[in-house]
Amino acid sequence: MASPSVRRLLHTTALLLSSISLSWAANVTYDFEIGWVTANPDGKADRPVIGINGQWPVPVMEVNKGDRVIVNVLNSLGNQSTSLHFHGLFMNGSTHMDGPSQVSQCAIAAGSRFTYDFVVDQPGTYWYHSHNKGQYPDGLRGPFIVHDPENPYKDSFDEEIVISVSDWYHDEMPGLIQFFMSKENPGGAEPVPESALFNDTQNLTVALQPGKTYFVRMVNIGAFAGQHVWFEGHNMTIVEVDGVYTHPAEASLIYLSAAQRCSFLLTAKNDTTANFPFVASMDTTLFDSYPADLNYNVTGWLVYDKALPLPDPALVDEFDIFDDMTLQPYDNEPLFGEPDQTVTLSVIMDNLDDGGNYAFFDNITYTAPKVPTLYTVLSSGDLATNPQVYGEYTHPFVLEKDQIVEIVVNNIDPGRHPFHLHGHNFQALWRSEEEAGLFADSNVTSSAFPAIPMRRDTLVLYPDGNIVLRFKADNPGVWLFHCHIEWHVISGLAATFVEAPLELQASLGGKIPQDHLDTCAALAVPTAGNAAGNTVDLLDLEGEPVPPKPLPAGFTARGIVALTFSIVSGLLGVAVIIWYGLAGDQGSPKAVAAAAALAGKGEEEHPHAARRIAEAGLEPPYEEGVRGEEIRPVSGGRA
């Protein structure tokens, strides 16, 4: 063992090398040609997937803190536009690199090129994915890792492991979306995935060395399902969530919603006489149906000896989920002060007059504007502080620089929703239990908020519950706040924060790269004016994109279904009565009872959004055989 003086010298040298490595931040360039390939990750169905440079799964992107990242994109899909969002990265000073189509850029047209260019100034575990028309579940998503020479746990682990977990669909998204948003699906049932995957495969094996400790970075890159994750015979010591280092916390099972990340220390056993399964089990409470052939679990193995069998996982009677609200950030950032601006949003699902089921924040379902919102900021002068120029249906909120902003979200829906904020992480101050109702009715005061709140960028809201979040508006830009269940993004569960627009004009005006503007031209998308594309009168929103009209008064979320079954049942009932009458036995009590019973079928009352909105005292929607992959850890941490 080294003497104390030698250890101090090594520690001093390591700190010096860390500072030098930061000063030598590199330019890291990725050239991505996005196109179609064929894959069959669960062994059940070949299907087209969106790959990069002719390969799928797409690459894990890896950089160091402080690096400049340049991603040169060529869209070779042919039949679809695309974009890339680097989930969880703040894009400080680079909101035009954030990626959501019609928010911070135009979609990248087929055949067009586009360059993302930004500096990564935050360490941690992130991911990248398409942010265009519900596209990423077709395969365009993967981990994005920012290594940190100053990782506070660098002396506590030997190597790093990256594991993604996801749900998987056999059908392509355009067809699934068309059905999901159609009148044939008035209840808004989300398509149920066929399988779950680890690292975009099944039967994943992870080679461990006895006695070593691993920094495991786990990312849910799925579209819909939350995942319960556990490692048999091994505990996890949580040390990071969503790019935020935490004080160590022991867990036997974690829950990762779509878009959430969790890093933990996992120490290998010294005994090599057995291999151990690890499991991700999809949260089936999210599913409206439960297909008989649904494979809701995926199993991998921690392998100590390849010659030994890979055991089946044990049955789990119930999920003892670690509560992420109990985590404390490593930097001990205290609770922000009282908010300068409070935004209260209520989650509602309801139908519009095209028969489709839409998602709403209060009375607004998000509808993309004609002009990307960022370009409206840059072309609207002093009116950039007026939310009206961004259109009603982007659900805009204008924030002043350095305001403390509080977001209260009430869930008037019986499902879980993982909410994500672009451009920031947030302090998670409060999360109610299920069926707690509105936050305003909870009698919870700020005295109940933790002195050092957990921070992350994606937080799960429980069914019929509420959450309270706070962040500081210190990053001028245009940032979405949305549910990260992709079906709910598609159906409109999003709002827009326009943060410090005048400061944004001063820092970014005239600096949008030409290739960004060129792809707008390729799609005939205007790059100036309000949400309607009006450059003459910015307060004239005539022609802005709008959602379908509301249902006629008296119709409810599932009223269409009830009405349809009632009409059909009524017609059948009349037909039975006529038939029986022609048979000469009109007066038979048995005949009348049978006809009445038949006519009554399908009239069962269902709970619906409009009734629940009324109960809450809110306004209704607006009145207008698979080859397993073996992975080996990468070097990192202690020498």
Long-range contacts (C-beta under 8 A, 24 or more apart in sequence): 17-149, 18-149, 18-150, 21-64, 21-66, 21-149, 22-65, 22-66, 22-149, 25-64, 25-66, 25-67, 25-68, 25-119, 26-63, 26-64, 26-67, 26-68, 27-67, 27-68, 27-70, 28-63, 28-67, 28-68, 28-69, 28-70, 29-70, 29-71, 29-72, 30-59, 30-61, 30-69, 30-70, 30-71, 30-72, 31-72, 31-74, 32-71, 32-72, 32-73, 32-74, 32-84, 33-73, 33-74, 33-76, 34-73, 34-74, 34-75, 34-76, 34-77, 34-82, 34-140, 35-76, 35-77, 35-78, 36-77, 36-78, 39-139, 39-200, 40-626, 41-168, 41-195, 41-197, 41-200, 41-201, 41-202, 41-626, 42-168, 42-194, 42-195, 42-197, 42-202, 42-295, 42-626, 43-202, 43-625, 43-626, 44-170, 44-194, 44-195, 45-170, 45-194, 47-170, 47-171, 47-172, 48-138, 48-172, 49-138, 49-139, 50-77, 50-82, 50-130, 50-135, 50-138, 50-139, 50-140, 51-139, 52-140, 56-139, 56-200, 57-139, 57-142, 57-199, 57-200, 57-201, 58-139, 58-140, 58-141, 58-142, 59-142, 60-142, 60-143, 60-144, 60-145, 60-162, 61-128, 61-142, 61-143, 61-144, 61-145, 62-144, 62-145, 62-147, 63-120, 63-144, 63-145, 63-146, 63-147, 64-146, 64-147, 64-148, 64-149, 65-120, 65-121, 65-122, 65-123, 65-146, 65-147, 65-148, 65-149, 65-150, 66-119, 66-120, 66-121, 67-119, 67-120, 68-117, 68-118, 68-119, 68-120, 69-116, 69-117, 69-118, 69-119, 69-120, 70-115, 70-116, 70-117, 71-115, 71-116, 71-117, 72-113, 72-115, 73-108, 73-113, 73-114, 73-115, 73-116, 74-112, 74-113, 75-108, 75-109, 75-110, 75-111, 75-112, 75-113, 75-114, 76-110, 76-111, 77-110, 78-110, 78-111, 79-110, 80-110, 80-133, 80-135, 80-174, 81-107, 81-108, 81-109, 81-110, 81-132, 81-133, 81-523, 82-107, 82-108, 82-130, 82-132, 82-135, 82-140, 83-107, 83-108, 83-114, 83-130, 83-131, 83-132, 84-116, 84-128, 84-129, 84-130, 84-131, 84-140, 85-128, 85-129, 85-130, 85-131, 85-422, 86-116, 86-118, 86-126, 86-128, 86-144, 87-126, 87-127, 87-128, 87-129, 87-144, 87-259, 87-420, 87-457, 88-124, 88-126, 88-127, 88-242, 88-243, 88-261, 88-425, 88-457, 89-118, 89-120, 89-122, 89-126, 89-144, 90-121, 90-122, 90-423, 90-424, 90-475, 91-118, 91-423, 91-475, 91-477, 92-119, 92-121, 92-475, 93-507, 94-118, 94-119, 95-374, 95-423, 95-475, 95-476, 95-477, 95-478, 95-479, 95-504, 95-508, 96-374, 96-508, 96-511, 96-512, 96-513, 96-516, 98-422, 98-423, 98-477, 98-478, 98-479, 99-131, 100-131, 100-132, 100-422, 100-480, 101-131, 101-132, 101-133, 101-368, 101-372, 102-368, 102-369, 102-372, 102-373, 102-525, 103-131, 103-368, 103-372, 103-373, 103-374, 103-478, 103-480, 103-496, 104-372, 104-373, 104-374, 104-477, 104-478, 105-372, 105-374, 105-516, 105-519, 106-372, 106-516, 106-519, 106-520, 106-523, 106-525, 106-527, 107-132, 107-133, 107-519, 107-523, 108-132, 108-519, 109-519, 109-522, 109-523, 111-522, 112-515, 112-518, 112-519, 112-522, 113-515, 113-519, 114-515, 114-516, 114-519, 115-513, 115-515, 117-513, 120-146, 122-146, 122-243, 123-147, 123-148, 123-150, 123-151, 123-243, 124-148, 124-240, 124-242, 124-243, 124-244, 124-245, 124-261, 124-263, 125-162, 125-217, 125-218, 125-219, 125-240, 125-242, 125-243, 125-261, 125-262, 125-263, 126-219, 126-243, 126-261, 127-164, 127-219, 127-221, 127-259, 127-261, 129-221, 133-173, 133-177, 133-490, 134-173, 134-177, 134-486, 134-487, 134-489, 134-490, 135-173, 136-223, 136-486, 137-167, 137-169, 137-173, 137-222, 137-223, 137-224, 137-486, 138-172, 138-173, 141-166, 141-221, 142-221, 143-217, 143-219, 143-221, 145-217, 146-243, 147-636, 151-215, 151-245, 151-637, 152-245, 152-330, 153-215, 153-239, 153-245, 153-265, 153-637, 154-636, 154-637, 154-638, 155-637, 155-638, 156-213, 156-265, 156-637, 156-638, 157-213, 157-214, 157-215, 157-265, 157-636, 157-637, 157-638, 158-209, 158-212, 158-213, 158-214, 158-633, 158-636, 158-637, 158-638, 159-212, 159-214, 159-215, 159-633, 159-634, 159-635, 159-636, 159-637, 160-214, 160-215, 160-216, 160-217, 160-633, 160-634, 160-635, 160-636, 160-637, 161-206, 161-214, 161-215, 161-216, 161-217, 161-631, 161-633, 161-634, 162-216, 162-217, 162-219, 162-631, 163-198, 163-199, 163-204, 163-206, 163-216, 163-217, 163-218, 163-219, 163-300, 163-631, 164-197, 164-198, 164-199, 164-200, 164-218, 164-219, 164-220, 164-221, 165-196, 165-197, 165-198, 165-218, 165-219, 165-220, 165-221, 165-222, 165-227, 165-229, 165-256, 165-280, 165-298, 166-196, 166-197, 166-200, 166-220, 166-221, 166-222, 166-223, 167-193, 167-195, 167-196, 167-197, 167-222, 167-223, 167-224, 167-225, 167-282, 168-193, 168-194, 168-195, 168-196, 168-197, 169-193, 169-194, 169-223, 170-194, 177-490, 180-487, 180-490, 180-491, 181-356, 181-357, 181-490, 181-491, 182-355, 182-356, 183-354, 183-355, 183-356, 183-560, 184-355, 185-356, 185-357, 186-351, 186-355, 186-356, 186-357, 186-557, 186-558, 186-560, 186-561, 187-288, 187-357, 187-557, 187-558, 187-561, 188-349, 188-351, 188-356, 188-357, 188-358, 188-359, 188-491, 188-557, 189-288, 189-289, 190-224, 190-286, 190-287, 190-288, 190-485, 190-487, 191-224, 191-487, 192-287, 192-288, 192-289, 192-290, 192-291, 192-294, 193-222, 193-223, 193-224, 193-225, 193-282, 194-291, 194-293, 194-294, 194-295, 195-295, 195-298, 196-222, 196-225, 196-227, 196-280, 196-281, 196-282, 196-295, 196-296, 196-297, 196-298, 197-298, 198-280, 198-298, 198-300, 199-629, 199-631, 201-626, 201-627, 201-628, 201-629, 202-298, 202-299, 202-626, 202-628, 203-299, 203-300, 203-301, 203-310, 203-626, 203-627, 203-628, 203-629, 204-300, 204-301, 204-628, 204-629, 204-630, 204-631, 205-300, 205-301, 205-303, 205-310, 205-628, 205-629, 205-630, 205-631, 206-278, 206-300, 206-301, 206-302, 206-303, 206-630, 206-631, 206-632, 206-633, 207-303, 207-630, 207-631, 207-632, 207-633, 208-268, 208-302, 208-303, 208-304, 209-268, 210-268, 210-269, 210-270, 210-271, 210-272, 210-304, 211-267, 211-268, 211-269, 211-270, 212-267, 212-268, 213-265, 213-266, 213-267, 213-268, 213-637, 214-265, 214-266, 214-267, 214-268, 214-633, 215-239, 215-263, 215-264, 215-265, 215-636, 215-637, 216-263, 216-264, 216-265, 216-266, 217-261, 217-263, 218-254, 218-256, 218-261, 218-262, 218-263, 218-264, 219-256, 219-261, 220-256, 220-257, 220-258, 220-259, 220-260, 220-261, 222-258, 223-258, 223-485, 223-486, 223-487, 224-258, 224-286, 224-485, 224-486, 224-487, 225-258, 225-282, 225-283, 225-284, 225-286, 225-287, 226-255, 226-256, 226-257, 226-258, 226-282, 226-283, 226-286, 226-416, 226-418, 226-460, 227-255, 227-256, 227-280, 227-281, 227-282, 227-283, 228-253, 228-254, 228-255, 228-279, 228-280, 228-281, 228-282, 228-283, 228-319, 228-321, 229-253, 229-254, 229-255, 229-256, 229-278, 229-279, 229-280, 229-281, 230-254, 230-278, 230-279, 230-316, 231-266, 231-276, 231-278, 231-302, 232-276, 232-277, 232-278, 232-279, 232-313, 232-314, 233-269, 233-274, 233-276, 234-266, 234-267, 234-268, 234-269, 234-276, 234-278, 234-302, 235-266, 236-264, 236-265, 236-266, 237-264, 237-265, 237-266, 238-262, 238-263, 238-264, 238-322, 238-327, 239-263, 239-264, 239-265, 239-330, 240-264, 241-324, 241-327, 241-454, 241-456, 242-425, 242-455, 242-456, 242-457, 242-458, 243-425, 243-456, 243-457, 244-329, 244-330, 244-425, 244-455, 244-456, 245-329, 245-330, 245-331, 246-327, 246-328, 246-329, 246-330, 246-454, 247-327, 247-328, 247-329, 247-330, 249-322, 249-326, 249-327, 251-322, 252-320, 252-322, 253-319, 253-320, 253-321, 253-322, 254-321, 254-322, 254-324, 255-283, 255-319, 255-321, 255-322, 255-324, 255-460, 257-416, 257-418, 257-458, 257-460, 257-484, 258-418, 258-484, 258-485, 258-486, 259-418, 259-420, 259-458, 259-484, 260-418, 260-456, 260-458, 260-460, 268-302, 268-304, 269-304, 271-304, 272-304, 272-305, 273-304, 273-305, 273-308, 274-304, 274-308, 274-311, 275-301, 275-302, 275-303, 275-304, 275-305, 275-308, 275-309, 275-310, 275-311, 276-301, 276-302, 276-304, 276-311, 277-301, 277-302, 277-310, 277-311, 277-312, 277-313, 278-302, 278-313, 279-313, 279-316, 281-316, 281-319, 283-416, 285-416, 286-415, 286-416, 286-485, 300-628, 303-630, 324-428, 324-454, 324-456, 324-459, 325-428, 325-431, 325-454, 326-454, 327-454, 328-450, 328-452, 328-454, 329-452, 329-453, 329-454, 329-455, 332-452, 333-427, 333-452, 333-455, 334-451, 334-452, 335-427, 335-429, 335-449, 335-450, 335-451, 335-452, 335-453, 335-470, 336-404, 336-427, 336-470, 336-471, 336-472, 337-404, 338-404, 338-446, 339-403, 339-404, 339-405, 339-406, 339-470, 340-400, 340-403, 340-404, 340-405, 341-397, 341-399, 341-400, 341-403, 341-404, 341-405, 341-406, 342-405, 342-406, 342-407, 342-408, 343-397, 343-405, 343-406, 343-407, 343-408, 343-495, 344-407, 344-408, 344-409, 344-410, 344-439, 344-440, 345-407, 345-408, 345-409, 345-410, 345-495, 346-409, 346-410, 346-411, 346-412, 346-438, 346-616, 346-618, 347-409, 347-410, 347-411, 347-412, 347-413, 347-417, 347-461, 347-483, 347-493, 348-412, 348-413, 348-609, 348-613, 348-618, 348-621, 349-413, 349-491, 349-557, 349-609, 350-556, 350-557, 350-608, 350-609, 350-610, 350-613, 350-620, 350-621, 351-551, 351-555, 351-556, 351-557, 351-558, 351-559, 351-560, 352-547, 352-548, 352-549, 352-550, 352-551, 352-621, 353-548, 353-549, 353-550, 353-551, 353-552, 354-548, 355-560, 356-491, 356-548, 357-491, 357-557, 358-491, 358-492, 358-547, 358-548, 358-621, 359-483, 359-488, 359-491, 359-492, 359-493, 360-492, 360-493, 360-621, 361-395, 361-493, 361-494, 361-495, 362-618, 362-619, 363-619, 363-620, 363-621, 363-622, 364-392, 364-393, 364-395, 364-492, 364-495, 364-622, 365-393, 365-491, 365-492, 365-493, 365-547, 365-621, 366-393, 366-394, 366-395, 366-482, 366-492, 366-493, 366-494, 366-495, 366-496, 367-391, 367-393, 367-394, 367-492, 367-545, 367-546, 367-547, 368-394, 368-545, 369-393, 369-394, 369-530, 369-531, 369-532, 369-544, 369-545, 370-525, 370-526, 370-529, 370-531, 370-532, 370-533, 370-543, 370-544, 370-545, 371-525, 371-526, 371-527, 371-528, 371-529, 371-530, 371-531, 371-533, 372-520, 372-525, 372-527, 373-478, 373-496, 373-498, 373-531, 374-477, 374-478, 375-512, 375-526, 375-527, 375-528, 376-528, 376-529, 376-530, 376-531, 377-478, 377-498, 377-501, 377-504, 377-505, 378-504, 378-505, 378-508, 378-509, 378-512, 378-528, 379-527, 379-528, 379-529, 379-535, 380-501, 380-529, 380-530, 380-538, 381-505, 382-502, 383-538, 383-539, 384-498, 384-501, 384-502, 384-504, 384-505, 385-501, 385-502, 386-538, 386-539, 387-498, 388-530, 388-539, 388-541, 389-530, 389-531, 389-538, 389-539, 390-496, 390-498, 390-530, 390-531, 391-530, 391-531, 391-532, 391-541, 391-544, 391-545, 392-541, 392-544, 392-546, 393-531, 393-544, 393-545, 393-546, 393-547, 394-495, 394-496, 394-531, 395-494, 395-495, 395-496, 396-495, 396-496, 396-497, 396-498, 397-495, 397-496, 397-497, 397-498, 398-498, 398-501, 399-473, 399-497, 399-498, 399-499, 399-500, 400-473, 400-500, 401-473, 401-474, 401-476, 401-499, 401-500, 401-503, 402-472, 402-473, 402-474, 403-472, 403-473, 404-470, 404-471, 404-472, 404-473, 405-470, 405-471, 405-472, 405-473, 405-497, 406-468, 406-469, 406-470, 407-468, 407-469, 407-470, 407-471, 407-481, 408-439, 408-440, 408-466, 408-467, 408-468, 408-469, 409-461, 409-466, 409-467, 409-469, 410-437, 410-438, 410-439, 410-440, 410-466, 410-616, 411-461, 411-462, 411-463, 411-464, 411-465, 411-466, 412-464, 412-609, 412-612, 412-613, 412-616, 412-618, 413-463, 413-464, 413-609, 414-463, 414-464, 414-607, 415-463, 416-460, 416-461, 416-462, 416-463, 417-460, 417-461, 417-483, 417-485, 417-488, 417-493, 418-458, 418-459, 418-460, 418-461, 418-483, 418-484, 418-485, 419-458, 419-459, 419-460, 419-461, 419-467, 419-469, 419-481, 419-482, 419-483, 419-484, 420-457, 420-458, 420-480, 420-481, 420-482, 420-483, 420-484, 421-457, 421-469, 421-471, 421-479, 421-480, 421-481, 421-497, 422-479, 422-480, 422-481, 423-475, 423-477, 423-479, 423-497, 423-499, 424-457, 424-471, 424-472, 424-475, 424-479, 425-455, 425-456, 425-457, 425-471, 426-455, 426-456, 426-457, 426-459, 426-469, 426-470, 426-471, 427-453, 427-454, 427-455, 427-469, 427-470, 427-471, 428-453, 428-454, 428-455, 428-456, 428-459, 428-467, 428-468, 428-469, 429-453, 429-468, 429-469, 429-470, 430-466, 430-467, 430-468, 431-459, 431-460, 431-461, 431-462, 431-465, 431-466, 431-467, 431-468, 432-462, 432-465, 432-466, 432-467, 433-462, 433-465, 434-462, 434-463, 434-464, 434-465, 435-463, 435-464, 435-465, 436-462, 436-464, 436-465, 436-466, 437-464, 437-465, 437-466, 437-616, 438-466, 438-616, 439-466, 439-467, 439-468, 442-466, 444-468, 458-484, 473-497, 473-499, 473-500, 475-499, 476-500, 476-501, 476-503, 476-504, 476-507, 477-504, 478-504, 492-547, 546-624, 549-624, 550-620, 550-621, 550-622, 550-623, 550-624, 556-608, 556-609, 556-610, 556-611, 557-608, 557-609, 557-610, 558-606, 558-608, 559-608, 561-606, 562-602, 562-603, 562-605, 562-606, 565-601, 565-602, 565-603, 566-602, 566-603, 568-602, 569-598, 569-599, 569-600, 569-601, 569-602, 569-603, 570-599, 572-598, 572-599, 573-598, 573-599, 573-600, 574-599
